[in-house]
Amino acid sequence: MKCKMIGVCDIVSEKLSILKDFPLLAMRIILAYGFWKPGMMKWKDIDSIASWFESMDYPLPLLNAYAAATTEVAGAILLLFGFAARLISIPLMVIMLVAIFTVHGANGFEAGNNGYEIPLYYLIMLFTITIYGGGRISVEGILRKLSK
């Protein structure tokens, strides 16, 4: 006996499949916006960021400040356009893990208390992009379509 509800779910799923790239686009845009400002803020005052990193006992604080700033700005650009989205998501996930464990973790979950809520959301979105890629609505998606 076939379950009618599964058949209905299959029909709905098939109809919605044409929209499957829109959530990936939305995640890329939100992440690009979320990484651009902190990355630019780091670049504008890299010495203060290095001092802050040093106060948290980061190894090689100036080098890590430059690495974080560069990764965040490059990540914002690559995610926005959807080029090498899988590749840039990996170092951005590392940045989010470091942020969770060194800055936000002790403050609990809630974003209002500077907790790890937002970095965790970013981490989950970045993981999704790492697995699924940037989608068809991206520079990479367009290049793939043109190369067929």
C-alpha positions as protocol buffer text, in pm:
chain_id: "A"
residue {
  index: 1
  type: MET
  ca { x: 0 y: 0 z: 0 }
}
residue {
  index: 2
  type: LYS
  ca { x: 145 y: 331 z: -107 }
}
residue {
  index: 3
  type: CYS
  ca { x: 119 y: 629 z: 127 }
}
residue {
  index: 4
  type: LYS
  ca { x: -66 y: 914 z: -48 }
}
residue {
  index: 5
  type: MET
  ca { x: 108 y: 1175 z: 168 }
}
residue {
  index: 6
  type: ILE
  ca { x: 450 y: 1071 z: 35 }
}
residue {
  index: 7
  type: GLY
  ca { x: 316 y: 1116 z: -319 }
}
residue {
  index: 8
  type: VAL
  ca { x: 193 y: 1466 z: -232 }
}
residue {
  index: 9
  type: CYS
  ca { x: 531 y: 1547 z: -76 }
}
residue {
  index: 10
  type: ASP
  ca { x: 707 y: 1424 z: -391 }
}
residue {
  index: 11
  type: ILE
  ca { x: 491 y: 1648 z: -612 }
}
residue {
  index: 12
  type: VAL
  ca { x: 552 y: 1953 z: -393 }
}
residue {
  index: 13
  type: SER
  ca { x: 922 y: 1875 z: -380 }
}
residue {
  index: 14
  type: GLU
  ca { x: 941 y: 1848 z: -758 }
}
residue {
  index: 15
  type: LYS
  ca { x: 760 y: 2179 z: -806 }
}
residue {
  index: 16
  type: LEU
  ca { x: 985 y: 2358 z: -554 }
}
residue {
  index: 17
  type: SER
  ca { x: 1308 y: 2220 z: -701 }
}
residue {
  index: 18
  type: ILE
  ca { x: 1323 y: 2507 z: -951 }
}
residue {
  index: 19
  type: LEU
  ca { x: 1381 y: 2740 z: -654 }
}
residue {
  index: 20
  type: LYS
  ca { x: 1664 y: 2538 z: -496 }
}
residue {
  index: 21
  type: ASP
  ca { x: 1938 y: 2787 z: -587 }
}
residue {
  index: 22
  type: PHE
  ca { x: 1770 y: 3088 z: -427 }
}
residue {
  index: 23
  type: PRO
  ca { x: 1851 y: 2990 z: -65 }
}
residue {
  index: 24
  type: LEU
  ca { x: 2217 y: 2949 z: -166 }
}
residue {
  index: 25
  type: LEU
  ca { x: 2212 y: 3294 z: -323 }
}
residue {
  index: 26
  type: ALA
  ca { x: 2049 y: 3441 z: -11 }
}
residue {
  index: 27
  type: MET
  ca { x: 2307 y: 3278 z: 217 }
}
residue {
  index: 28
  type: ARG
  ca { x: 2593 y: 3407 z: 3 }
}
residue {
  index: 29
  type: ILE
  ca { x: 2457 y: 3763 z: 10 }
}
residue {
  index: 30
  type: ILE
  ca { x: 2398 y: 3759 z: 387 }
}
residue {
  index: 31
  type: LEU
  ca { x: 2742 y: 3614 z: 453 }
}
residue {
  index: 32
  type: ALA
  ca { x: 2911 y: 3861 z: 217 }
}
residue {
  index: 33
  type: TYR
  ca { x: 2745 y: 4149 z: 398 }
}
residue {
  index: 34
  type: GLY
  ca { x: 2834 y: 3997 z: 735 }
}
residue {
  index: 35
  type: PHE
  ca { x: 3203 y: 3953 z: 654 }
}
residue {
  index: 36
  type: TRP
  ca { x: 3261 y: 4277 z: 460 }
}
residue {
  index: 37
  type: LYS
  ca { x: 3222 y: 4524 z: 748 }
}
residue {
  index: 38
  type: PRO
  ca { x: 3431 y: 4334 z: 1006 }
}
residue {
  index: 39
  type: GLY
  ca { x: 3699 y: 4268 z: 743 }
}
residue {
  index: 40
  type: MET
  ca { x: 3718 y: 4635 z: 645 }
}
residue {
  index: 41
  type: MET
  ca { x: 3715 y: 4740 z: 1010 }
}
residue {
  index: 42
  type: LYS
  ca { x: 4015 y: 4514 z: 1069 }
}
residue {
  index: 43
  type: TRP
  ca { x: 4200 y: 4662 z: 771 }
}
residue {
  index: 44
  type: LYS
  ca { x: 4135 y: 5019 z: 885 }
}
residue {
  index: 45
  type: ASP
  ca { x: 4301 y: 4959 z: 1222 }
}
residue {
  index: 46
  type: ILE
  ca { x: 4510 y: 4645 z: 1179 }
}
residue {
  index: 47
  type: ASP
  ca { x: 4748 y: 4736 z: 1463 }
}
residue {
  index: 48
  type: SER
  ca { x: 4462 y: 4757 z: 1714 }
}
residue {
  index: 49
  type: ILE
  ca { x: 4330 y: 4422 z: 1592 }
}
residue {
  index: 50
  type: ALA
  ca { x: 4677 y: 4271 z: 1634 }
}
residue {
  index: 51
  type: SER
  ca { x: 4693 y: 4412 z: 1989 }
}
residue {
  index: 52
  type: TRP
  ca { x: 4350 y: 4267 z: 2064 }
}
residue {
  index: 53
  type: PHE
  ca { x: 4457 y: 3929 z: 1923 }
}
residue {
  index: 54
  type: GLU
  ca { x: 4772 y: 3947 z: 2136 }
}
residue {
  index: 55
  type: SER
  ca { x: 4562 y: 4015 z: 2447 }
}
residue {
  index: 56
  type: MET
  ca { x: 4377 y: 3688 z: 2375 }
}
residue {
  index: 57
  type: ASP
  ca { x: 4709 y: 3503 z: 2336 }
}
residue {
  index: 58
  type: TYR
  ca { x: 4671 y: 3438 z: 1963 }
}
residue {
  index: 59
  type: PRO
  ca { x: 5002 y: 3322 z: 1818 }
}
residue {
  index: 60
  type: LEU
  ca { x: 5159 y: 3567 z: 1572 }
}
residue {
  index: 61
  type: PRO
  ca { x: 4890 y: 3830 z: 1634 }
}
residue {
  index: 62
  type: LEU
  ca { x: 4988 y: 4071 z: 1354 }
}
residue {
  index: 63
  type: LEU
  ca { x: 5006 y: 3793 z: 1098 }
}
residue {
  index: 64
  type: ASN
  ca { x: 4671 y: 3656 z: 1218 }
}
residue {
  index: 65
  type: ALA
  ca { x: 4515 y: 4003 z: 1204 }
}
residue {
  index: 66
  type: TYR
  ca { x: 4622 y: 4038 z: 840 }
}
residue {
  index: 67
  type: ALA
  ca { x: 4508 y: 3682 z: 763 }
}
residue {
  index: 68
  type: ALA
  ca { x: 4165 y: 3736 z: 921 }
}
residue {
  index: 69
  type: ALA
  ca { x: 4113 y: 4073 z: 753 }
}
residue {
  index: 70
  type: THR
  ca { x: 4219 y: 3942 z: 413 }
}
residue {
  index: 71
  type: THR
  ca { x: 4009 y: 3628 z: 442 }
}
residue {
  index: 72
  type: GLU
  ca { x: 3699 y: 3821 z: 548 }
}
residue {
  index: 73
  type: VAL
  ca { x: 3723 y: 4081 z: 270 }
}
residue {
  index: 74
  type: ALA
  ca { x: 3816 y: 3828 z: 0 }
}
residue {
  index: 75
  type: GLY
  ca { x: 3546 y: 3597 z: 135 }
}
residue {
  index: 76
  type: ALA
  ca { x: 3283 y: 3869 z: 111 }
}
residue {
  index: 77
  type: ILE
  ca { x: 3372 y: 3938 z: -252 }
}
residue {
  index: 78
  type: LEU
  ca { x: 3395 y: 3572 z: -356 }
}
residue {
  index: 79
  type: LEU
  ca { x: 3071 y: 3481 z: -179 }
}
residue {
  index: 80
  type: LEU
  ca { x: 2884 y: 3778 z: -323 }
}
residue {
  index: 81
  type: PHE
  ca { x: 2973 y: 3678 z: -678 }
}
residue {
  index: 82
  type: GLY
  ca { x: 2962 y: 3306 z: -612 }
}
residue {
  index: 83
  type: PHE
  ca { x: 3310 y: 3228 z: -735 }
}
residue {
  index: 84
  type: ALA
  ca { x: 3520 y: 2969 z: -545 }
}
residue {
  index: 85
  type: ALA
  ca { x: 3248 y: 2976 z: -280 }
}
residue {
  index: 86
  type: ARG
  ca { x: 3330 y: 2626 z: -157 }
}
residue {
  index: 87
  type: LEU
  ca { x: 3698 y: 2706 z: -124 }
}
residue {
  index: 88
  type: ILE
  ca { x: 3662 y: 3036 z: 61 }
}
residue {
  index: 89
  type: SER
  ca { x: 3400 y: 2890 z: 295 }
}
residue {
  index: 90
  type: ILE
  ca { x: 3660 y: 2665 z: 459 }
}
residue {
  index: 91
  type: PRO
  ca { x: 3890 y: 2939 z: 597 }
}
residue {
  index: 92
  type: LEU
  ca { x: 3583 y: 3145 z: 687 }
}
residue {
  index: 93
  type: MET
  ca { x: 3455 y: 2848 z: 890 }
}
residue {
  index: 94
  type: VAL
  ca { x: 3789 y: 2839 z: 1071 }
}
residue {
  index: 95
  type: ILE
  ca { x: 3751 y: 3209 z: 1153 }
}
residue {
  index: 96
  type: MET
  ca { x: 3401 y: 3144 z: 1289 }
}
residue {
  index: 97
  type: LEU
  ca { x: 3524 y: 2854 z: 1503 }
}
residue {
  index: 98
  type: VAL
  ca { x: 3805 y: 3068 z: 1643 }
}
residue {
  index: 99
  type: ALA
  ca { x: 3557 y: 3349 z: 1713 }
}
residue {
  index: 100
  type: ILE
  ca { x: 3318 y: 3111 z: 1888 }
}
residue {
  index: 101
  type: PHE
  ca { x: 3584 y: 2953 z: 2108 }
}
residue {
  index: 102
  type: THR
  ca { x: 3787 y: 3265 z: 2191 }
}
residue {
  index: 103
  type: VAL
  ca { x: 3545 y: 3559 z: 2186 }
}
residue {
  index: 104
  type: HIS
  ca { x: 3179 y: 3456 z: 2198 }
}
residue {
  index: 105
  type: GLY
  ca { x: 3164 y: 3117 z: 2369 }
}
residue {
  index: 106
  type: ALA
  ca { x: 3195 y: 3242 z: 2726 }
}
residue {
  index: 107
  type: ASN
  ca { x: 2900 y: 3479 z: 2670 }
}
residue {
  index: 108
  type: GLY
  ca { x: 2645 y: 3205 z: 2608 }
}
residue {
  index: 109
  type: PHE
  ca { x: 2424 y: 3160 z: 2304 }
}
residue {
  index: 110
  type: GLU
  ca { x: 2230 y: 3486 z: 2266 }
}
residue {
  index: 111
  type: ALA
  ca { x: 2359 y: 3743 z: 2017 }
}
residue {
  index: 112
  type: GLY
  ca { x: 2236 y: 4023 z: 2245 }
}
residue {
  index: 113
  type: ASN
  ca { x: 2493 y: 3915 z: 2503 }
}
residue {
  index: 114
  type: ASN
  ca { x: 2772 y: 3891 z: 2241 }
}
residue {
  index: 115
  type: GLY
  ca { x: 2719 y: 3514 z: 2245 }
}
residue {
  index: 116
  type: TYR
  ca { x: 2799 y: 3264 z: 1974 }
}
residue {
  index: 117
  type: GLU
  ca { x: 2457 y: 3272 z: 1806 }
}
residue {
  index: 118
  type: ILE
  ca { x: 2553 y: 3472 z: 1494 }
}
residue {
  index: 119
  type: PRO
  ca { x: 2892 y: 3304 z: 1438 }
}
residue {
  index: 120
  type: LEU
  ca { x: 2714 y: 2967 z: 1471 }
}
residue {
  index: 121
  type: TYR
  ca { x: 2457 y: 3068 z: 1208 }
}
residue {
  index: 122
  type: TYR
  ca { x: 2739 y: 3182 z: 979 }
}
residue {
  index: 123
  type: LEU
  ca { x: 2920 y: 2853 z: 1042 }
}
residue {
  index: 124
  type: ILE
  ca { x: 2610 y: 2653 z: 943 }
}
residue {
  index: 125
  type: MET
  ca { x: 2556 y: 2863 z: 628 }
}
residue {
  index: 126
  type: LEU
  ca { x: 2923 y: 2830 z: 532 }
}
residue {
  index: 127
  type: PHE
  ca { x: 2907 y: 2455 z: 584 }
}
residue {
  index: 128
  type: THR
  ca { x: 2600 y: 2442 z: 358 }
}
residue {
  index: 129
  type: ILE
  ca { x: 2786 y: 2635 z: 86 }
}
residue {
  index: 130
  type: THR
  ca { x: 3088 y: 2408 z: 128 }
}
residue {
  index: 131
  type: ILE
  ca { x: 2867 y: 2105 z: 64 }
}
residue {
  index: 132
  type: TYR
  ca { x: 2633 y: 2243 z: -208 }
}
residue {
  index: 133
  type: GLY
  ca { x: 2848 y: 2514 z: -366 }
}
residue {
  index: 134
  type: GLY
  ca { x: 2729 y: 2858 z: -463 }
}
residue {
  index: 135
  type: GLY
  ca { x: 2445 y: 2735 z: -681 }
}
residue {
  index: 136
  type: ARG
  ca { x: 2351 y: 2810 z: -1040 }
}
residue {
  index: 137
  type: ILE
  ca { x: 2288 y: 3179 z: -963 }
}
residue {
  index: 138
  type: SER
  ca { x: 2658 y: 3257 z: -938 }
}
residue {
  index: 139
  type: VAL
  ca { x: 2958 y: 3335 z: -1154 }
}
residue {
  index: 140
  type: GLU
  ca { x: 3075 y: 2977 z: -1108 }
}
residue {
  index: 141
  type: GLY
  ca { x: 2731 y: 2844 z: -1202 }
}
residue {
  index: 142
  type: ILE
  ca { x: 2725 y: 3056 z: -1515 }
}
residue {
  index: 143
  type: LEU
  ca { x: 3078 y: 2949 z: -1614 }
}
residue {
  index: 144
  type: ARG
  ca { x: 2982 y: 2584 z: -1566 }
}
residue {
  index: 145
  type: LYS
  ca { x: 2674 y: 2629 z: -1785 }
}
residue {
  index: 146
  type: LEU
  ca { x: 2877 y: 2802 z: -2058 }
}
residue {
  index: 147
  type: SER
  ca { x: 3145 y: 2533 z: -2057 }
}
residue {
  index: 148
  type: LYS
  ca { x: 2895 y: 2256 z: -2145 }
}
